[in-house]
Every structure is written in structure tokens, then in C-alpha cells.
């Protein structure tokens, strides 16, 4: 699976732990870890909550797609 989200990168840039995000979202750390490793993707609702928590645009949590290569 391609890296669809940038959650791991953004958390590192902002020096926020998976545990802090998990507590804020009331999710298990394992869930956050799967999102960070792009093994599973958060819902749009969860992405929106993450963006609000990190005070950033939701689009900045996603890797851009280059549709011209398809």
C-alpha cells in the first residue's frame, strides 16, 4: 500500500507522541501506530480531528497524488 498519509512525519515535526494523539482521540496507541505506518487509514472524521488537534489543514496530513502518471 502506498503512503497515503503523513501523520508520522507531522507528529515528528511537531514533537507530538503517538500516545498524546491517541489520548486526544480516545483511540488505542496501536491504532495510531498503524496509521503512522500506513498499514491502515484513519476515517475522514478522524483525519479532521487530527488536523484540529495539530492546528493544521487536513490536506497537509495527506500525501499528494500525481494522477498524470496513471
N, CA, C, O and CB atoms as a CASP TS submission, in Angstrom:
PFRMAT TS
TARGET T0000
AUTHOR 0000-0000-0000
METHOD Language model
MODEL 1
PARENT N/A
ATOM      1  N   UNK     1       0.845  -1.185   0.000  1.00  0.00           N
ATOM      2  CA  UNK     1       0.000   0.000   0.000  1.00  0.00           C
ATOM      3  C   UNK     1       0.890   1.248   0.000  1.00  0.00           C
ATOM      4  O   UNK     1       1.903   1.302   0.697  1.00  0.00           O
ATOM      5  CB  UNK     1      -0.961  -0.002   1.229  1.00  0.00           C
ATOM      6  N   UNK     2       0.508   2.212  -0.766  1.00  0.00           N
ATOM      7  CA  UNK     2       1.257   3.465  -0.842  1.00  0.00           C
ATOM      8  C   UNK     2       1.070   4.265   0.449  1.00  0.00           C
ATOM      9  O   UNK     2       0.087   4.093   1.171  1.00  0.00           O
ATOM     10  CB  UNK     2       0.805   4.299  -2.069  1.00  0.00           C
ATOM     11  N   UNK     3       2.019   5.124   0.713  1.00  0.00           N
ATOM     12  CA  UNK     3       1.905   6.013   1.878  1.00  0.00           C
ATOM     13  C   UNK     3       0.896   7.108   1.548  1.00  0.00           C
ATOM     14  O   UNK     3       1.217   8.080   0.864  1.00  0.00           O
ATOM     15  CB  UNK     3       3.300   6.632   2.268  1.00  0.00           C
ATOM     16  N   UNK     4      -0.297   6.939   2.033  1.00  0.00           N
ATOM     17  CA  UNK     4      -1.363   7.896   1.743  1.00  0.00           C
ATOM     18  C   UNK     4      -1.366   9.075   2.696  1.00  0.00           C
ATOM     19  O   UNK     4      -1.736  10.187   2.321  1.00  0.00           O
ATOM     20  CB  UNK     4      -2.698   7.208   1.794  1.00  0.00           C
ATOM     21  N   UNK     5      -0.948   8.827   3.940  1.00  0.00           N
ATOM     22  CA  UNK     5      -0.976   9.923   4.908  1.00  0.00           C
ATOM     23  C   UNK     5       0.432  10.261   5.400  1.00  0.00           C
ATOM     24  O   UNK     5       1.373   9.481   5.252  1.00  0.00           O
ATOM     25  CB  UNK     5      -1.876   9.559   6.096  1.00  0.00           C
ATOM     26  N   UNK     6       0.538  11.446   5.988  1.00  0.00           N
ATOM     27  CA  UNK     6       1.803  11.974   6.506  1.00  0.00           C
ATOM     28  C   UNK     6       1.755  12.131   8.027  1.00  0.00           C
ATOM     29  O   UNK     6       2.486  12.950   8.584  1.00  0.00           O
ATOM     30  CB  UNK     6       2.127  13.324   5.846  1.00  0.00           C
ATOM     31  N   UNK     7       0.922  11.375   8.690  1.00  0.00           N
ATOM     32  CA  UNK     7       0.725  11.551  10.128  1.00  0.00           C
ATOM     33  C   UNK     7       2.031  11.380  10.890  1.00  0.00           C
ATOM     34  O   UNK     7       2.340  12.185  11.769  1.00  0.00           O
ATOM     35  CB  UNK     7      -0.314  10.562  10.646  1.00  0.00           C
ATOM     36  N   UNK     8       2.791  10.358  10.573  1.00  0.00           N
ATOM     37  CA  UNK     8       4.058  10.106  11.272  1.00  0.00           C
ATOM     38  C   UNK     8       5.010  11.292  11.125  1.00  0.00           C
ATOM     39  O   UNK     8       5.628  11.723  12.099  1.00  0.00           O
ATOM     40  CB  UNK     8       4.724   8.825  10.732  1.00  0.00           C
ATOM     41  N   UNK     9       5.122  11.808   9.923  1.00  0.00           N
ATOM     42  CA  UNK     9       6.022  12.937   9.645  1.00  0.00           C
ATOM     43  C   UNK     9       5.582  14.180  10.413  1.00  0.00           C
ATOM     44  O   UNK     9       6.399  14.867  11.025  1.00  0.00           O
ATOM     45  CB  UNK     9       6.065  13.237   8.130  1.00  0.00           C
ATOM     46  N   UNK    10       4.295  14.456  10.371  1.00  0.00           N
ATOM     47  CA  UNK    10       3.769  15.655  11.031  1.00  0.00           C
ATOM     48  C   UNK    10       3.923  15.561  12.549  1.00  0.00           C
ATOM     49  O   UNK    10       4.292  16.539  13.199  1.00  0.00           O
ATOM     50  CB  UNK    10       2.290  15.863  10.663  1.00  0.00           C
ATOM     51  N   UNK    11       3.642  14.395  13.110  1.00  0.00           N
ATOM     52  CA  UNK    11       3.818  14.236  14.559  1.00  0.00           C
ATOM     53  C   UNK    11       5.275  14.464  14.954  1.00  0.00           C
ATOM     54  O   UNK    11       5.554  15.099  15.970  1.00  0.00           O
ATOM     55  CB  UNK    11       3.360  12.834  15.010  1.00  0.00           C
ATOM     56  N   UNK    12       6.200  13.947  14.151  1.00  0.00           N
ATOM     57  CA  UNK    12       7.625  14.139  14.439  1.00  0.00           C
ATOM     58  C   UNK    12       8.004  15.615  14.337  1.00  0.00           C
ATOM     59  O   UNK    12       8.726  16.133  15.189  1.00  0.00           O
ATOM     60  CB  UNK    12       8.490  13.300  13.474  1.00  0.00           C
ATOM     61  N   UNK    13       7.520  16.289  13.298  1.00  0.00           N
ATOM     62  CA  UNK    13       7.822  17.717  13.124  1.00  0.00           C
ATOM     63  C   UNK    13       7.315  18.544  14.304  1.00  0.00           C
ATOM     64  O   UNK    13       7.971  19.491  14.739  1.00  0.00           O
ATOM     65  CB  UNK    13       7.200  18.237  11.820  1.00  0.00           C
ATOM     66  N   UNK    14       6.162  18.180  14.807  1.00  0.00           N
ATOM     67  CA  UNK    14       5.546  18.935  15.903  1.00  0.00           C
ATOM     68  C   UNK    14       5.919  18.389  17.283  1.00  0.00           C
ATOM     69  O   UNK    14       5.469  18.898  18.309  1.00  0.00           O
ATOM     70  CB  UNK    14       4.039  18.927  15.747  1.00  0.00           C
ATOM     71  N   UNK    15       6.753  17.336  17.286  1.00  0.00           N
ATOM     72  CA  UNK    15       7.216  16.720  18.536  1.00  0.00           C
ATOM     73  C   UNK    15       6.042  16.292  19.423  1.00  0.00           C
ATOM     74  O   UNK    15       6.008  16.560  20.624  1.00  0.00           O
ATOM     75  CB  UNK    15       8.120  17.696  19.303  1.00  0.00           C
ATOM     76  N   UNK    16       5.092  15.623  18.788  1.00  0.00           N
ATOM     77  CA  UNK    16       3.924  15.100  19.490  1.00  0.00           C
ATOM     78  C   UNK    16       3.976  13.581  19.407  1.00  0.00           C
ATOM     79  O   UNK    16       4.222  13.019  18.340  1.00  0.00           O
ATOM     80  CB  UNK    16       2.587  15.659  18.883  1.00  0.00           C
ATOM     81  N   UNK    17       3.748  12.930  20.519  1.00  0.00           N
ATOM     82  CA  UNK    17       3.835  11.467  20.566  1.00  0.00           C
ATOM     83  C   UNK    17       2.542  10.811  20.077  1.00  0.00           C
ATOM     84  O   UNK    17       1.467  11.411  20.086  1.00  0.00           O
ATOM     85  CB  UNK    17       4.148  11.002  21.993  1.00  0.00           C
ATOM     86  N   UNK    18       2.693   9.564  19.655  1.00  0.00           N
ATOM     87  CA  UNK    18       1.522   8.764  19.292  1.00  0.00           C
ATOM     88  C   UNK    18       0.574   8.670  20.483  1.00  0.00           C
ATOM     89  O   UNK    18      -0.646   8.700  20.327  1.00  0.00           O
ATOM     90  CB  UNK    18       1.944   7.347  18.819  1.00  0.00           C
ATOM     91  N   UNK    19       1.155   8.556  21.673  1.00  0.00           N
ATOM     92  CA  UNK    19       0.352   8.430  22.893  1.00  0.00           C
ATOM     93  C   UNK    19      -0.517   9.663  23.102  1.00  0.00           C
ATOM     94  O   UNK    19      -1.693   9.539  23.444  1.00  0.00           O
ATOM     95  CB  UNK    19       1.257   8.211  24.114  1.00  0.00           C
ATOM     96  N   UNK    20       0.047  10.849  22.902  1.00  0.00           N
ATOM     97  CA  UNK    20      -0.723  12.092  23.074  1.00  0.00           C
ATOM     98  C   UNK    20      -1.884  12.158  22.090  1.00  0.00           C
ATOM     99  O   UNK    20      -3.000  12.532  22.451  1.00  0.00           O
ATOM    100  CB  UNK    20       0.186  13.320  22.892  1.00  0.00           C
ATOM    101  N   UNK    21      -1.605  11.788  20.842  1.00  0.00           N
ATOM    102  CA  UNK    21      -2.666  11.796  19.833  1.00  0.00           C
ATOM    103  C   UNK    21      -3.726  10.756  20.177  1.00  0.00           C
ATOM    104  O   UNK    21      -4.921  11.024  20.059  1.00  0.00           O
ATOM    105  CB  UNK    21      -2.086  11.526  18.426  1.00  0.00           C
ATOM    106  N   UNK    22      -3.298   9.585  20.597  1.00  0.00           N
ATOM    107  CA  UNK    22      -4.237   8.518  20.963  1.00  0.00           C
ATOM    108  C   UNK    22      -5.147   8.969  22.105  1.00  0.00           C
ATOM    109  O   UNK    22      -6.355   8.735  22.071  1.00  0.00           O
ATOM    110  CB  UNK    22      -3.473   7.238  21.365  1.00  0.00           C
ATOM    111  N   UNK    23      -4.570   9.608  23.101  1.00  0.00           N
ATOM    112  CA  UNK    23      -5.366  10.086  24.238  1.00  0.00           C
ATOM    113  C   UNK    23      -6.373  11.140  23.796  1.00  0.00           C
ATOM    114  O   UNK    23      -7.524  11.129  24.233  1.00  0.00           O
ATOM    115  CB  UNK    23      -4.452  10.661  25.330  1.00  0.00           C
ATOM    116  N   UNK    24      -5.940  12.048  22.930  1.00  0.00           N
ATOM    117  CA  UNK    24      -6.837  13.106  22.456  1.00  0.00           C
ATOM    118  C   UNK    24      -8.012  12.527  21.665  1.00  0.00           C
ATOM    119  O   UNK    24      -9.145  12.991  21.791  1.00  0.00           O
ATOM    120  CB  UNK    24      -6.063  14.110  21.587  1.00  0.00           C
ATOM    121  N   UNK    25      -7.730  11.514  20.853  1.00  0.00           N
ATOM    122  CA  UNK    25      -8.767  10.922  20.000  1.00  0.00           C
ATOM    123  C   UNK    25      -9.529   9.788  20.686  1.00  0.00           C
ATOM    124  O   UNK    25     -10.489   9.249  20.136  1.00  0.00           O
ATOM    125  CB  UNK    25      -8.143  10.406  18.723  1.00  0.00           C
ATOM    126  N   UNK    26      -9.086   9.435  21.891  1.00  0.00           N
ATOM    127  CA  UNK    26      -9.675   8.293  22.599  1.00  0.00           C
ATOM    128  C   UNK    26      -9.544   7.017  21.759  1.00  0.00           C
ATOM    129  O   UNK    26     -10.494   6.249  21.605  1.00  0.00           O
ATOM    130  CB  UNK    26     -11.165   8.569  22.931  1.00  0.00           C
ATOM    131  N   UNK    27      -8.340   6.820  21.223  1.00  0.00           N
ATOM    132  CA  UNK    27      -8.009   5.637  20.415  1.00  0.00           C
ATOM    133  C   UNK    27      -6.859   4.910  21.090  1.00  0.00           C
ATOM    134  O   UNK    27      -6.182   5.466  21.954  1.00  0.00           O
ATOM    135  CB  UNK    27      -7.635   6.029  18.938  1.00  0.00           C
ATOM    136  N   UNK    28      -6.646   3.677  20.695  1.00  0.00           N
ATOM    137  CA  UNK    28      -5.508   2.913  21.204  1.00  0.00           C
ATOM    138  C   UNK    28      -4.236   3.361  20.482  1.00  0.00           C
ATOM    139  O   UNK    28      -4.281   3.762  19.319  1.00  0.00           O
ATOM    140  CB  UNK    28      -5.738   1.382  21.022  1.00  0.00           C
ATOM    141  N   UNK    29      -3.110   3.287  21.179  1.00  0.00           N
ATOM    142  CA  UNK    29      -1.828   3.643  20.559  1.00  0.00           C
ATOM    143  C   UNK    29      -1.541   2.764  19.349  1.00  0.00           C
ATOM    144  O   UNK    29      -0.915   3.212  18.388  1.00  0.00           O
ATOM    145  CB  UNK    29      -0.685   3.521  21.577  1.00  0.00           C
ATOM    146  N   UNK    30      -1.992   1.527  19.390  1.00  0.00           N
ATOM    147  CA  UNK    30      -1.780   0.613  18.269  1.00  0.00           C
ATOM    148  C   UNK    30      -2.468   1.126  17.003  1.00  0.00           C
ATOM    149  O   UNK    30      -1.948   0.966  15.899  1.00  0.00           O
ATOM    150  CB  UNK    30      -2.297  -0.789  18.620  1.00  0.00           C
ATOM    151  N   UNK    31      -3.621   1.733  17.168  1.00  0.00           N
ATOM    152  CA  UNK    31      -4.340   2.310  16.025  1.00  0.00           C
ATOM    153  C   UNK    31      -3.535   3.448  15.423  1.00  0.00           C
ATOM    154  O   UNK    31      -3.375   3.526  14.205  1.00  0.00           O
ATOM    155  CB  UNK    31      -5.739   2.810  16.449  1.00  0.00           C
ATOM    156  N   UNK    32      -3.030   4.327  16.270  1.00  0.00           N
ATOM    157  CA  UNK    32      -2.221   5.453  15.795  1.00  0.00           C
ATOM    158  C   UNK    32      -0.976   4.926  15.092  1.00  0.00           C
ATOM    159  O   UNK    32      -0.583   5.452  14.051  1.00  0.00           O
ATOM    160  CB  UNK    32      -1.828   6.391  16.971  1.00  0.00           C
ATOM    161  N   UNK    33      -0.360   3.907  15.645  1.00  0.00           N
ATOM    162  CA  UNK    33       0.827   3.306  15.045  1.00  0.00           C
ATOM    163  C   UNK    33       0.523   2.761  13.650  1.00  0.00           C
ATOM    164  O   UNK    33       1.318   2.945  12.729  1.00  0.00           O
ATOM    165  CB  UNK    33       1.367   2.188  15.943  1.00  0.00           C
ATOM    166  N   UNK    34      -0.616   2.094  13.490  1.00  0.00           N
ATOM    167  CA  UNK    34      -0.988   1.566  12.166  1.00  0.00           C
ATOM    168  C   UNK    34      -1.208   2.701  11.175  1.00  0.00           C
ATOM    169  O   UNK    34      -0.851   2.582  10.003  1.00  0.00           O
ATOM    170  CB  UNK    34      -2.262   0.698  12.263  1.00  0.00           C
ATOM    171  N   UNK    35      -1.792   3.798  11.639  1.00  0.00           N
ATOM    172  CA  UNK    35      -1.965   4.955  10.765  1.00  0.00           C
ATOM    173  C   UNK    35      -0.610   5.524  10.367  1.00  0.00           C
ATOM    174  O   UNK    35      -0.384   5.842   9.199  1.00  0.00           O
ATOM    175  CB  UNK    35      -2.816   6.035  11.455  1.00  0.00           C
ATOM    176  N   UNK    36       0.287   5.653  11.335  1.00  0.00           N
ATOM    177  CA  UNK    36       1.614   6.221  11.070  1.00  0.00           C
ATOM    178  C   UNK    36       2.417   5.366  10.098  1.00  0.00           C
ATOM    179  O   UNK    36       3.220   5.885   9.322  1.00  0.00           O
ATOM    180  CB  UNK    36       2.387   6.379  12.371  1.00  0.00           C
ATOM    181  N   UNK    37       2.200   4.070  10.142  1.00  0.00           N
ATOM    182  CA  UNK    37       2.909   3.149   9.244  1.00  0.00           C
ATOM    183  C   UNK    37       2.150   2.928   7.935  1.00  0.00           C
ATOM    184  O   UNK    37       2.584   2.146   7.090  1.00  0.00           O
ATOM    185  CB  UNK    37       3.136   1.807   9.939  1.00  0.00           C
ATOM    186  N   UNK    38       1.023   3.613   7.768  1.00  0.00           N
ATOM    187  CA  UNK    38       0.177   3.482   6.586  1.00  0.00           C
ATOM    188  C   UNK    38      -0.291   2.051   6.361  1.00  0.00           C
ATOM    189  O   UNK    38      -0.514   1.634   5.225  1.00  0.00           O
ATOM    190  CB  UNK    38       0.918   3.969   5.367  1.00  0.00           C
ATOM    191  N   UNK    39      -0.440   1.304   7.447  1.00  0.00           N
ATOM    192  CA  UNK    39      -0.982  -0.055   7.351  1.00  0.00           C
ATOM    193  C   UNK    39      -2.506  -0.010   7.392  1.00  0.00           C
ATOM    194  O   UNK    39      -3.184  -0.948   6.972  1.00  0.00           O
ATOM    195  CB  UNK    39      -0.436  -0.949   8.495  1.00  0.00           C
ATOM    196  N   UNK    40      -3.019   1.080   7.898  1.00  0.00           N
ATOM    197  CA  UNK    40      -4.457   1.317   7.995  1.00  0.00           C
ATOM    198  C   UNK    40      -4.629   2.826   7.867  1.00  0.00           C
ATOM    199  O   UNK    40      -3.730   3.586   8.228  1.00  0.00           O
ATOM    200  CB  UNK    40      -5.078   0.753   9.360  1.00  0.00           C
ATOM    201  N   UNK    41      -5.772   3.260   7.359  1.00  0.00           N
ATOM    202  CA  UNK    41      -6.000   4.690   7.191  1.00  0.00           C
ATOM    203  C   UNK    41      -7.112   5.165   8.125  1.00  0.00           C
ATOM    204  O   UNK    41      -8.101   4.464   8.337  1.00  0.00           O
ATOM    205  CB  UNK    41      -6.354   5.013   5.727  1.00  0.00           C
ATOM    206  N   UNK    42      -6.935   6.359   8.676  1.00  0.00           N
ATOM    207  CA  UNK    42      -7.994   6.918   9.520  1.00  0.00           C
ATOM    208  C   UNK    42      -9.192   7.334   8.671  1.00  0.00           C
ATOM    209  O   UNK    42      -9.065   7.591   7.474  1.00  0.00           O
ATOM    210  CB  UNK    42      -7.465   8.123  10.326  1.00  0.00           C
ATOM    211  N   UNK    43     -10.335   7.395   9.305  1.00  0.00           N
ATOM    212  CA  UNK    43     -11.533   7.885   8.617  1.00  0.00           C
ATOM    213  C   UNK    43     -11.380   9.387   8.363  1.00  0.00           C
ATOM    214  O   UNK    43     -10.510  10.040   8.940  1.00  0.00           O
ATOM    215  CB  UNK    43     -12.826   7.591   9.455  1.00  0.00           C
ATOM    216  N   UNK    44     -12.220   9.910   7.509  1.00  0.00           N
ATOM    217  CA  UNK    44     -12.211  11.357   7.254  1.00  0.00           C
ATOM    218  C   UNK    44     -12.499  12.108   8.554  1.00  0.00           C
ATOM    219  O   UNK    44     -11.890  13.143   8.827  1.00  0.00           O
ATOM    220  CB  UNK    44     -13.257  11.736   6.160  1.00  0.00           C
ATOM    221  N   UNK    45     -13.415  11.590   9.340  1.00  0.00           N
ATOM    222  CA  UNK    45     -13.738  12.212  10.623  1.00  0.00           C
ATOM    223  C   UNK    45     -12.511  12.240  11.537  1.00  0.00           C
ATOM    224  O   UNK    45     -12.227  13.257  12.169  1.00  0.00           O
ATOM    225  CB  UNK    45     -14.896  11.460  11.308  1.00  0.00           C
ATOM    226  N   UNK    46     -11.785  11.118  11.605  1.00  0.00           N
ATOM    227  CA  UNK    46     -10.576  11.076  12.433  1.00  0.00           C
ATOM    228  C   UNK    46      -9.496  11.998  11.872  1.00  0.00           C
ATOM    229  O   UNK    46      -8.795  12.663  12.635  1.00  0.00           O
ATOM    230  CB  UNK    46     -10.042   9.638  12.530  1.00  0.00           C
ATOM    231  N   UNK    47      -9.356  12.042  10.549  1.00  0.00           N
ATOM    232  CA  UNK    47      -8.378  12.963   9.947  1.00  0.00           C
ATOM    233  C   UNK    47      -8.703  14.404  10.323  1.00  0.00           C
ATOM    234  O   UNK    47      -7.806  15.190  10.628  1.00  0.00           O
ATOM    235  CB  UNK    47      -8.354  12.807   8.407  1.00  0.00           C
ATOM    236  N   UNK    48      -9.975  14.743  10.299  1.00  0.00           N
ATOM    237  CA  UNK    48     -10.392  16.091  10.666  1.00  0.00           C
ATOM    238  C   UNK    48     -10.055  16.388  12.127  1.00  0.00           C
ATOM    239  O   UNK    48      -9.593  17.483  12.445  1.00  0.00           O
ATOM    240  CB  UNK    48     -11.894  16.269  10.421  1.00  0.00           C
ATOM    241  N   UNK    49     -10.283  15.422  13.011  1.00  0.00           N
ATOM    242  CA  UNK    49      -9.952  15.601  14.432  1.00  0.00           C
ATOM    243  C   UNK    49      -8.442  15.735  14.632  1.00  0.00           C
ATOM    244  O   UNK    49      -7.989  16.524  15.462  1.00  0.00           O
ATOM    245  CB  UNK    49     -10.489  14.417  15.262  1.00  0.00           C
ATOM    246  N   UNK    50      -7.673  14.970  13.875  1.00  0.00           N
ATOM    247  CA  UNK    50      -6.210  15.070  13.952  1.00  0.00           C
ATOM    248  C   UNK    50      -5.766  16.458  13.507  1.00  0.00           C
ATOM    249  O   UNK    50      -4.942  17.094  14.164  1.00  0.00           O
ATOM    250  CB  UNK    50      -5.530  13.975  13.079  1.00  0.00           C
ATOM    251  N   UNK    51      -6.314  16.923  12.392  1.00  0.00           N
ATOM    252  CA  UNK    51      -5.958  18.248  11.877  1.00  0.00           C
ATOM    253  C   UNK    51      -6.296  19.340  12.890  1.00  0.00           C
ATOM    254  O   UNK    51      -5.510  20.267  13.090  1.00  0.00           O
ATOM    255  CB  UNK    51      -6.684  18.519  10.549  1.00  0.00           C
ATOM    256  N   UNK    52      -7.441  19.236  13.517  1.00  0.00           N
ATOM    257  CA  UNK    52      -7.823  20.227  14.532  1.00  0.00           C
ATOM    258  C   UNK    52      -6.869  20.179  15.718  1.00  0.00           C
ATOM    259  O   UNK    52      -6.444  21.222  16.215  1.00  0.00           O
ATOM    260  CB  UNK    52      -9.269  19.988  15.008  1.00  0.00           C
ATOM    261  N   UNK    53      -6.528  18.977  16.174  1.00  0.00           N
ATOM    262  CA  UNK    53      -5.601  18.808  17.298  1.00  0.00           C
ATOM    263  C   UNK    53      -4.232  19.401  16.974  1.00  0.00           C
ATOM    264  O   UNK    53      -3.596  20.026  17.823  1.00  0.00           O
ATOM    265  CB  UNK    53      -5.458  17.318  17.657  1.00  0.00           C
ATOM    266  N   UNK    54      -3.789  19.197  15.737  1.00  0.00           N
ATOM    267  CA  UNK    54      -2.471  19.680  15.321  1.00  0.00           C
ATOM    268  C   UNK    54      -2.512  21.117  14.792  1.00  0.00           C
ATOM    269  O   UNK    54      -1.478  21.697  14.463  1.00  0.00           O
ATOM    270  CB  UNK    54      -1.901  18.762  14.255  1.00  0.00           C
ATOM    271  N   UNK    55      -3.717  21.678  14.717  1.00  0.00           N
ATOM    272  CA  UNK    55      -3.918  23.048  14.221  1.00  0.00           C
ATOM    273  C   UNK    55      -3.329  23.229  12.828  1.00  0.00           C
ATOM    274  O   UNK    55      -2.482  24.088  12.585  1.00  0.00           O
ATOM    275  CB  UNK    55      -3.290  24.063  15.185  1.00  0.00           C
ATOM    276  N   UNK    56      -3.814  22.382  11.925  1.00  0.00           N
ATOM    277  CA  UNK    56      -3.327  22.453  10.551  1.00  0.00           C
ATOM    278  C   UNK    56      -4.445  22.071   9.594  1.00  0.00           C
ATOM    279  O   UNK    56      -5.478  21.537  10.000  1.00  0.00           O
ATOM    280  CB  UNK    56      -2.101  21.533  10.351  1.00  0.00           C
ATOM    281  N   UNK    57      -4.223  22.351   8.335  1.00  0.00           N
ATOM    282  CA  UNK    57      -5.172  21.993   7.291  1.00  0.00           C
ATOM    283  C   UNK    57      -5.156  20.482   7.100  1.00  0.00           C
ATOM    284  O   UNK    57      -4.089  19.869   7.058  1.00  0.00           O
ATOM    285  CB  UNK    57      -4.840  22.722   5.961  1.00  0.00           C
ATOM    286  N   UNK    58      -6.318  19.891   6.987  1.00  0.00           N
ATOM    287  CA  UNK    58      -6.424  18.444   6.822  1.00  0.00           C
ATOM    288  C   UNK    58      -5.642  17.955   5.599  1.00  0.00           C
ATOM    289  O   UNK    58      -5.110  16.845   5.603  1.00  0.00           O
ATOM    290  CB  UNK    58      -7.892  18.036   6.700  1.00  0.00           C
ATOM    291  N   UNK    59      -5.574  18.777   4.562  1.00  0.00           N
ATOM    292  CA  UNK    59      -4.852  18.385   3.338  1.00  0.00           C
ATOM    293  C   UNK    59      -3.371  18.174   3.585  1.00  0.00           C
ATOM    294  O   UNK    59      -2.722  17.421   2.860  1.00  0.00           O
ATOM    295  CB  UNK    59      -5.037  19.437   2.259  1.00  0.00           C
ATOM    296  N   UNK    60      -2.829  18.831   4.603  1.00  0.00           N
ATOM    297  CA  UNK    60      -1.408  18.677   4.911  1.00  0.00           C
ATOM    298  C   UNK    60      -1.095  17.346   5.588  1.00  0.00           C
ATOM    299  O   UNK    60       0.072  17.008   5.789  1.00  0.00           O
ATOM    300  CB  UNK    60      -0.948  19.814   5.794  1.00  0.00           C
ATOM    301  N   UNK    61      -2.125  16.598   5.935  1.00  0.00           N
ATOM    302  CA  UNK    61      -1.929  15.266   6.514  1.00  0.00           C
ATOM    303  C   UNK    61      -1.867  14.179   5.441  1.00  0.00           C
ATOM    304  O   UNK    61      -1.578  13.020   5.737  1.00  0.00           O
ATOM    305  CB  UNK    61      -3.052  14.954   7.499  1.00  0.00           C
ATOM    306  N   UNK    62      -2.138  14.562   4.202  1.00  0.00           N
ATOM    307  CA  UNK    62      -2.174  13.594   3.106  1.00  0.00           C
ATOM    308  C   UNK    62      -1.047  13.843   2.120  1.00  0.00           C
ATOM    309  O   UNK    62      -0.669  14.986   1.864  1.00  0.00           O
ATOM    310  CB  UNK    62      -3.519  13.652   2.386  1.00  0.00           C
ATOM    311  N   UNK    63      -0.517  12.764   1.573  1.00  0.00           N
ATOM    312  CA  UNK    63       0.476  12.888   0.515  1.00  0.00           C
ATOM    313  C   UNK    63      -0.243  13.216  -0.784  1.00  0.00           C
ATOM    314  O   UNK    63      -1.294  12.643  -1.071  1.00  0.00           O
ATOM    315  CB  UNK    63       1.320  11.585   0.374  1.00  0.00           C
ATOM    316  N   UNK    64       0.310  14.133  -1.571  1.00  0.00           N
ATOM    317  CA  UNK    64      -0.342  14.479  -2.839  1.00  0.00           C
ATOM    318  C   UNK    64      -0.265  13.314  -3.824  1.00  0.00           C
ATOM    319  O   UNK    64       0.680  12.525  -3.800  1.00  0.00           O
ATOM    320  CB  UNK    64       0.306  15.737  -3.454  1.00  0.00           C
ATOM    321  N   UNK    65      -1.252  13.223  -4.669  1.00  0.00           N
ATOM    322  CA  UNK    65      -1.271  12.201  -5.719  1.00  0.00           C
ATOM    323  C   UNK    65      -0.868  12.837  -7.032  1.00  0.00           C
ATOM    324  O   UNK    65      -1.223  13.980  -7.320  1.00  0.00           O
ATOM    325  CB  UNK    65      -2.671  11.538  -5.839  1.00  0.00           C
ATOM    326  N   UNK    66      -0.127  12.089  -7.819  1.00  0.00           N
ATOM    327  CA  UNK    66       0.228  12.561  -9.154  1.00  0.00           C
ATOM    328  C   UNK    66      -0.552  11.722 -10.155  1.00  0.00           C
ATOM    329  O   UNK    66      -0.081  10.688 -10.630  1.00  0.00           O
ATOM    330  CB  UNK    66       1.779  12.469  -9.412  1.00  0.00           C
ATOM    331  N   UNK    67      -1.744  12.189 -10.461  1.00  0.00           N
ATOM    332  CA  UNK    67      -2.631  11.442 -11.346  1.00  0.00           C
ATOM    333  C   UNK    67      -2.119  11.393 -12.778  1.00  0.00           C
ATOM    334  O   UNK    67      -2.564  10.551 -13.558  1.00  0.00           O
ATOM    335  CB  UNK    67      -4.008  12.049 -11.323  1.00  0.00           C
ATOM    336  N   UNK    68      -1.203  12.268 -13.138  1.00  0.00           N
ATOM    337  CA  UNK    68      -0.699  12.280 -14.516  1.00  0.00           C
ATOM    338  C   UNK    68       0.119  11.035 -14.837  1.00  0.00           C
ATOM    339  O   UNK    68       0.316  10.715 -16.010  1.00  0.00           O
ATOM    340  CB  UNK    68       0.148  13.521 -14.753  1.00  0.00           C
ATOM    341  N   UNK    69       0.598  10.326 -13.813  1.00  0.00           N
ATOM    342  CA  UNK    69       1.394   9.118 -14.041  1.00  0.00           C
ATOM    343  C   UNK    69       0.523   7.906 -14.342  1.00  0.00           C
ATOM    344  O   UNK    69       1.028   6.857 -14.742  1.00  0.00           O
ATOM    345  CB  UNK    69       2.266   8.833 -12.833  1.00  0.00           C
ATOM    346  N   UNK    70      -0.761   8.047 -14.152  1.00  0.00           N
ATOM    347  CA  UNK    70      -1.661   6.896 -14.326  1.00  0.00           C
ATOM    348  C   UNK    70      -2.182   6.807 -15.732  1.00  0.00           C
ATOM    349  O   UNK    70      -2.950   5.898 -16.049  1.00  0.00           O
ATOM    350  CB  UNK    70      -2.825   6.974 -13.361  1.00  0.00           C
TER
END
